[in-house]
């Protein structure tokens, strides 16, 4: 089952209703008894008619209050905690456990001197101090949970290997929506050129889901492709994928959240978005652009080299033909309009490069000016990367 094809989990509504019902009944009985107890304890003996009426009203009020709010103050918090625990990652659970343990230890140490204070301070201050130490310890461990896990990994590595053979820790890489949809990141990681942990935050997944549910056919196709690619990455045993639920406060838009999260946690950023790459690099984020990588690994083509190209279509200028190399680079061949459909040997006269890719100009081998070329207007042709 892919992420884009999630099925709703059936819920036993009768069971939930029965739990709510019995909890309400129990709350009604307990609060009704509490109302009766306090009203009867303050009444005279024997009770007057007004006191009896007050007892009845307090009992009914307590019972009604218990019927209305008991499930909200008992079942709802329990269900919320259960859902949070199910969505929590191993890092978050580790931070919660260590933070609670440290808070309990510090609170117990503080409770000893605080309990000797006179009066109410000695009675209540130890409990209050313990509560705040536990709370702030959990917050501190939660904020530094990634550093905590990385520290544990480095300790384990140093114990397992001698110092000279210690391997560097794998870096974590945030993956942008455009890189997921592109799909090449999967092949790059499998090839071993990118060794790291891929991190896809929840807000990136939400953006993919919005694209997959879009009314526009093109956006819907791109969103579904991205979700399928993400599912393929998740199923690959050779890759490590993390999908944290954390969001970025005070950040608008997915791009700004990615840059902020990369700066905050020290991630690299994998993207194909040129604007996002420039903004991230200006702020000091390491950017891994797949288009730049693709241009870097292309075989070099220089003036004077011979290529074998199949002429596929007419060019925009007179007597020109258009062909393509295996990597998609456009080749403009002079005097090749009559050779459409044929494979020809071309001598490269010039290579034109811009930020979107490269274009090669040449003449058919053996024709006049094959080594020097003529005047070619490169701006008439869109770059194909």
NORMOQUI-V922637 format. One record per helix or strand of 2 or more residues. SS is the DSSP state (alpha for helix, beta for strand). FROM is the first residue (numbers start at 1). TO is the last residue. Records with the same first field share a line. If there is no record, write none. Layout:
SS: FROM-TO / FROM-TO
This chain:
alpha: 3-5 / 13-42 / 49-87 / 90-114 / 119-143 / 145-160 / 163-165 / 177-182 / 184-191 / 202-212 / 217-235 / 253-265 / 274-282 / 290-296 / 337-339 / 378-380
beta: 171-175 / 196-199 / 241-242 / 268-271 / 287-289 / 306-314 / 321-324 / 330-334 / 343-354 / 357-364
